[in-house]
Amino acid sequence: MPSFLREPNQTQNQLEEDCGSRYAYEDMELVESDESESGGMNEDKAQMTSSGQVRFTGKLVSNMARSVSSEWSTSKKFLGVSPMAIVDYIDEYMQHRPVATRRVLRSVLGHRDQYDIENALPHCGYMFSSGPWKNALIRFGFDPRASTENRVYQTLSFTMEFDPIIESDNHDWAEKGEYAFPQFLEGEDNVAHVFNGKKFVPNGHTWQICDITDPLLRNIISTNELRSEFSSQDGFFWNGTMAKLEVVMQDKLVVIRDGGIPTDDDYTLFLAFPDRFIVKGGRDYERYGLEMGQQYTAKQSYLRGLLVKRAKISP
């Protein structure tokens, strides 16, 4: 790997070995086909064509790299590194990790000019605008829907505010007009694209499953109960697995954001929530994870409701 790229730490190396690293991502160039009848995309009906493109309902998605604009190549250099060099570095990185978000690329490229990285993306891969691998660059020629092994590259996006809630009594604004948030500081123990369950860097809303190192969340991810074919909503995971992963991770993010420390005792009982949640008619009264005589705390009761609601979205 070129010296321009930062070597991932040991934890990240282990994760990428687990990932199997076979994909990459980038913006998709849509080209209307002759038989186009619909303006929408349907990933469920996508299939490879002999021309090397991915066919969706009524549209063709380019699966070929675009030529690099000579104007862009010569118009800008950043810290002595040419735009073409950035393309080469991303291409090389994606040989061992075929799917990566912008956050991952910014980390391995040393947080270089976002403009340079954005311009390099269309030359390195394609990107889904929706679905389990949304907003991740996918290496040209690689289809993450082809194998359950590629579930580790699926993305999680959270629509939440990352601005912390500060208790007024805990800070003397008259004495100092700024506030430090150590839980957001990037460092060896807080890599921007990795979620360890203790800190996070609020420079984006999307994580990949292979970059989650929190032990409780890894427990959820390590399930052997998988779909044989990918779902346009949940990829190769069942609805219950994704419900647990999304609800617990988002709550941990909120707790960390507001200066707290997530307690796994609040979430462990939800490991009993089924990976494959069967949607039934009427209200769900199942007491997931509770033994006789036990009761949910107010927070657990709230999270349980979110679990069921999320699982019902994609049966």
VEXDREN-2710 file (C-alpha; in Angstrom, 1 decimal):
% VEXDREN-2710
k/r/px/py/pz
1/MET/0.0/0.0/0.0
2/PRO/1.4/3.5/-0.9
3/SER/2.9/5.5/2.0
4/PHE/0.2/8.1/1.2
5/LEU/-2.3/5.8/2.8
6/ARG/-2.4/5.5/6.6
7/GLU/-2.0/1.9/7.7
8/PRO/-5.2/0.8/9.5
9/ASN/-4.7/-0.1/13.2
10/GLN/-4.7/-3.7/14.2
11/THR/-8.4/-3.8/15.1
12/GLN/-9.3/-2.5/11.7
13/ASN/-7.1/-5.1/10.0
14/GLN/-8.9/-7.8/11.9
15/LEU/-12.2/-6.4/10.8
16/GLU/-11.3/-6.2/7.2
17/GLU/-10.2/-9.8/7.3
18/ASP/-13.6/-10.7/8.7
19/CYS/-15.2/-8.6/5.9
20/GLY/-13.6/-10.6/3.2
21/SER/-13.0/-7.3/1.5
22/ARG/-14.4/-7.7/-2.0
23/TYR/-16.2/-4.5/-2.9
24/ALA/-16.0/-0.7/-3.4
25/TYR/-18.4/2.1/-4.1
26/GLU/-19.1/5.2/-6.1
27/ASP/-21.8/7.3/-7.7
28/MET/-23.8/5.4/-10.3
29/GLU/-24.2/6.8/-13.8
30/LEU/-27.8/6.1/-14.9
31/VAL/-28.3/5.6/-18.6
32/GLU/-31.9/5.3/-20.0
33/SER/-32.5/2.0/-21.8
34/ASP/-34.7/1.6/-24.9
35/GLU/-37.3/-0.4/-22.9
36/SER/-37.4/2.2/-20.1
37/GLU/-40.9/2.3/-18.7
38/SER/-40.3/3.5/-15.1
39/GLY/-38.3/6.4/-13.6
40/GLY/-37.5/4.4/-10.4
41/MET/-34.9/1.9/-9.5
42/ASN/-35.7/-1.6/-8.2
43/GLU/-32.6/-3.4/-6.8
44/ASP/-34.6/-6.6/-6.4
45/LYS/-34.8/-6.9/-10.2
46/ALA/-31.2/-6.0/-11.0
47/GLN/-29.1/-8.4/-13.0
48/MET/-25.8/-8.4/-14.8
49/THR/-25.9/-8.0/-18.6
50/SER/-23.4/-9.2/-21.2
51/SER/-22.2/-5.6/-21.7
52/GLY/-21.0/-5.4/-18.1
53/GLN/-23.7/-3.2/-16.8
54/VAL/-26.2/-3.8/-14.0
55/ARG/-29.7/-3.7/-15.3
56/PHE/-32.5/-2.3/-13.1
57/THR/-36.2/-2.0/-14.0
58/GLY/-36.2/0.2/-17.1
59/LYS/-32.7/1.5/-16.6
60/LEU/-29.1/0.5/-17.1
61/VAL/-26.5/1.4/-14.5
62/SER/-23.0/2.0/-15.8
63/ASN/-20.4/-0.5/-14.4
64/MET/-17.4/0.9/-16.2
65/ALA/-14.9/3.5/-15.0
66/ARG/-15.1/6.9/-16.5
67/SER/-12.1/8.5/-18.1
68/VAL/-10.3/11.1/-15.9
69/SER/-10.9/14.6/-17.1
70/SER/-7.6/16.2/-18.2
71/GLU/-8.9/19.6/-16.8
72/TRP/-9.4/18.1/-13.4
73/SER/-6.1/16.2/-13.5
74/THR/-4.1/19.3/-14.1
75/SER/-6.3/21.9/-12.3
76/LYS/-5.5/21.0/-8.7
77/LYS/-2.9/19.4/-6.6
78/PHE/-3.1/18.9/-2.9
79/LEU/0.0/18.7/-0.7
80/GLY/2.0/17.5/-3.7
81/VAL/-0.4/14.6/-4.5
82/SER/-2.1/14.7/-7.9
83/PRO/-5.8/13.8/-8.4
84/MET/-4.7/10.8/-10.6
85/ALA/-2.6/9.6/-7.7
86/ILE/-5.6/9.7/-5.4
87/VAL/-7.6/7.6/-7.9
88/ASP/-4.7/5.1/-7.9
89/TYR/-4.6/5.0/-4.1
90/ILE/-8.3/4.4/-3.8
91/ASP/-8.2/1.7/-6.5
92/GLU/-5.4/-0.1/-4.6
93/TYR/-7.2/0.2/-1.3
94/MET/-10.3/-1.2/-2.7
95/GLN/-8.5/-4.3/-3.9
96/HIS/-8.6/-5.6/-0.4
97/ARG/-11.7/-3.8/0.8
98/PRO/-14.2/-3.7/-2.2
99/VAL/-16.9/-1.6/-0.4
100/ALA/-16.1/1.6/1.5
101/THR/-17.9/4.7/2.6
102/ARG/-16.5/8.2/2.1
103/ARG/-15.7/8.2/5.9
104/VAL/-13.4/5.2/5.4
105/LEU/-11.7/6.8/2.4
106/ARG/-11.2/10.0/4.3
107/SER/-9.6/8.1/7.1
108/VAL/-7.2/6.1/5.0
109/LEU/-6.3/9.1/2.8
110/GLY/-5.5/11.1/5.9
111/HIS/-8.5/13.4/5.6
112/ARG/-7.3/15.1/2.5
113/ASP/-9.3/17.6/0.6
114/GLN/-12.9/16.3/0.3
115/TYR/-13.1/17.9/-3.2
116/ASP/-10.3/15.7/-4.5
117/ILE/-11.8/12.6/-3.0
118/GLU/-15.3/13.3/-4.3
119/ASN/-13.9/13.8/-7.8
120/ALA/-12.0/10.6/-7.6
121/LEU/-15.0/8.4/-6.7
122/PRO/-16.6/8.1/-10.2
123/HIS/-13.3/6.7/-11.5
124/CYS/-13.1/4.0/-8.8
125/GLY/-16.5/2.4/-8.4
126/TYR/-20.3/2.8/-8.3
127/MET/-22.8/3.6/-5.6
128/PHE/-26.4/2.5/-4.7
129/SER/-28.7/5.4/-3.9
130/SER/-30.8/3.2/-1.7
131/GLY/-30.8/-0.3/0.0
132/PRO/-28.4/-2.2/2.3
133/TRP/-25.2/-0.8/0.7
134/LYS/-26.5/2.8/0.3
135/ASN/-23.9/5.5/0.1
136/ALA/-20.9/3.2/-0.1
137/LEU/-18.5/3.1/-3.0
138/ILE/-18.4/-0.3/-4.6
139/ARG/-15.5/-1.5/-6.7
140/PHE/-16.3/-1.8/-10.4
141/GLY/-17.1/-5.4/-11.3
142/PHE/-18.2/-6.3/-7.8
143/ASP/-21.8/-7.0/-6.8
144/PRO/-22.4/-7.1/-3.0
145/ARG/-25.8/-8.8/-3.6
146/ALA/-24.1/-12.0/-4.9
147/SER/-23.1/-13.6/-1.6
148/THR/-24.0/-13.6/2.1
149/GLU/-20.4/-12.9/2.9
150/ASN/-20.9/-9.4/1.7
151/ARG/-23.3/-8.5/4.6
152/VAL/-20.3/-7.2/6.5
153/TYR/-20.2/-4.3/4.0
154/GLN/-23.8/-3.2/4.6
155/THR/-24.3/0.3/5.8
156/LEU/-26.2/1.8/8.7
157/SER/-27.3/5.4/8.5
158/PHE/-28.8/7.4/11.4
159/THR/-30.9/10.5/10.9
160/MET/-30.2/12.2/14.2
161/GLU/-28.7/15.4/15.5
162/PHE/-25.2/15.0/16.8
163/ASP/-25.2/18.3/18.7
164/PRO/-24.9/17.3/22.4
165/ILE/-27.4/18.3/25.0
166/ILE/-25.6/20.2/27.8
167/GLU/-27.0/20.7/31.3
168/SER/-26.8/24.4/32.1
169/ASP/-25.8/23.9/35.7
170/ASN/-22.7/21.9/34.6
171/HIS/-21.0/24.7/32.8
172/ASP/-20.0/28.2/33.6
173/TRP/-20.4/30.0/30.3
174/ALA/-19.4/33.3/31.8
175/GLU/-16.0/32.0/32.7
176/LYS/-15.3/30.2/29.4
177/GLY/-17.3/30.5/26.2
178/GLU/-16.5/27.1/24.8
179/TYR/-17.1/23.5/25.8
180/ALA/-14.9/20.5/25.2
181/PHE/-16.4/17.2/24.0
182/PRO/-13.8/14.5/24.7
183/GLN/-16.2/11.8/23.4
184/PHE/-15.9/13.3/19.9
185/LEU/-12.1/13.7/19.8
186/GLU/-10.5/11.6/17.1
187/GLY/-7.5/9.5/18.1
188/GLU/-6.1/6.0/18.3
189/ASP/-9.1/5.0/20.5
190/ASN/-11.6/6.8/18.3
191/VAL/-11.2/6.2/14.6
192/ALA/-13.6/8.3/12.5
193/HIS/-15.3/5.4/10.6
194/VAL/-15.2/2.9/13.5
195/PHE/-17.9/2.7/16.3
196/ASN/-16.4/1.2/19.5
197/GLY/-19.5/1.9/21.7
198/LYS/-17.6/4.4/23.9
199/LYS/-16.8/7.3/21.6
200/PHE/-17.5/8.4/18.0
201/VAL/-16.5/11.1/15.6
202/PRO/-19.5/13.1/14.4
203/ASN/-18.3/13.7/10.9
204/GLY/-21.0/11.6/9.2
205/HIS/-24.2/9.6/9.8
206/THR/-23.2/6.3/8.1
207/TRP/-21.2/3.3/9.4
208/GLN/-20.5/-0.1/7.8
209/ILE/-21.1/-3.2/9.8
210/CYS/-17.5/-4.4/9.5
211/ASP/-16.4/-1.2/11.2
212/ILE/-18.5/-1.8/14.4
213/THR/-16.3/-3.1/17.2
214/ASP/-18.7/-2.7/20.2
215/PRO/-18.9/-6.2/21.7
216/LEU/-22.6/-6.2/22.3
217/LEU/-23.3/-5.1/18.7
218/ARG/-20.8/-7.6/17.4
219/ASN/-22.8/-10.3/19.3
220/ILE/-25.9/-9.2/17.3
221/ILE/-24.1/-9.1/14.0
222/SER/-22.5/-12.6/14.5
223/THR/-25.8/-14.4/14.1
224/ASN/-25.9/-17.5/11.9
225/GLU/-29.6/-16.9/11.1
226/LEU/-29.3/-15.2/7.7
227/ARG/-31.4/-14.8/4.5
228/SER/-30.4/-17.0/1.6
229/GLU/-31.2/-14.1/-0.8
230/PHE/-30.7/-10.4/-0.1
231/SER/-33.6/-8.1/0.9
232/SER/-33.8/-4.6/-0.6
233/GLN/-34.4/-3.4/3.0
234/ASP/-32.1/-5.5/5.2
235/GLY/-29.6/-7.2/2.9
236/PHE/-28.7/-10.6/4.1
237/PHE/-29.9/-10.1/7.7
238/TRP/-33.4/-10.8/8.9
239/ASN/-35.6/-8.0/10.2
240/GLY/-35.1/-8.8/13.8
241/THR/-31.4/-8.7/13.6
242/MET/-31.4/-5.3/11.9
243/ALA/-34.0/-4.0/14.4
244/LYS/-31.7/-4.9/17.3
245/LEU/-28.6/-3.5/15.6
246/GLU/-30.1/-0.2/14.6
247/VAL/-32.1/0.5/17.8
248/VAL/-29.3/-0.4/20.2
249/MET/-26.6/1.4/18.2
250/GLN/-28.6/4.6/17.8
251/ASP/-29.4/4.7/21.6
252/LYS/-25.7/4.2/22.4
253/LEU/-24.9/7.1/20.0
254/VAL/-27.4/9.4/21.8
255/VAL/-26.0/8.5/25.2
256/ILE/-22.4/9.1/24.1
257/ARG/-23.4/12.3/22.4
258/ASP/-24.9/13.7/25.6
259/GLY/-21.8/12.9/27.6
260/GLY/-22.9/9.6/29.1
261/ILE/-21.6/6.1/29.1
262/PRO/-23.9/3.4/27.6
263/THR/-24.6/0.5/29.9
264/ASP/-25.0/-2.8/28.3
265/ASP/-27.4/-3.9/31.1
266/ASP/-30.0/-1.7/29.3
267/TYR/-29.7/-3.7/26.1
268/THR/-28.6/-7.3/26.9
269/LEU/-32.1/-8.7/27.4
270/PHE/-33.0/-7.6/23.9
271/LEU/-30.6/-10.3/22.5
272/ALA/-33.5/-12.6/23.1
273/PHE/-35.5/-10.7/20.4
274/PRO/-35.8/-13.1/17.5
275/ASP/-33.5/-12.5/14.5
276/ARG/-36.4/-13.4/12.3
277/PHE/-39.4/-11.5/13.6
278/ILE/-42.7/-12.9/12.4
279/VAL/-45.2/-10.1/12.0
280/LYS/-48.6/-11.1/13.3
281/GLY/-51.9/-9.3/13.5
282/GLY/-52.8/-7.2/16.6
283/ARG/-50.5/-5.9/19.3
284/ASP/-47.3/-7.7/20.4
285/TYR/-47.3/-8.6/24.1
286/GLU/-44.2/-10.8/24.2
287/ARG/-41.8/-10.0/27.1
288/TYR/-38.5/-10.4/25.2
289/GLY/-35.6/-11.2/27.5
290/LEU/-37.6/-11.0/30.8
291/GLU/-38.0/-13.9/33.2
292/MET/-41.0/-14.5/35.5
293/GLY/-41.6/-11.5/37.8
294/GLN/-39.2/-9.1/36.0
295/GLN/-40.2/-5.8/34.5
296/TYR/-38.8/-3.5/31.9
297/THR/-37.3/-0.2/33.0
298/ALA/-39.0/2.9/31.4
299/LYS/-36.1/3.1/29.0
300/GLN/-36.2/-0.6/28.1
301/SER/-40.0/-0.4/27.6
302/TYR/-39.4/2.4/25.1
303/LEU/-36.6/0.6/23.3
304/ARG/-38.8/-2.6/23.1
305/GLY/-41.4/-0.6/21.3
306/LEU/-38.9/0.7/18.8
307/LEU/-37.6/-2.8/18.2
308/VAL/-41.0/-4.2/17.3
309/LYS/-41.8/-1.1/15.1
310/ARG/-38.5/-1.4/13.2
311/ALA/-38.9/-5.2/12.7
312/LYS/-42.3/-4.7/11.2
313/ILE/-41.0/-2.5/8.5
314/SER/-39.4/-5.4/6.6
315/PRO/-40.9/-8.8/7.4
END
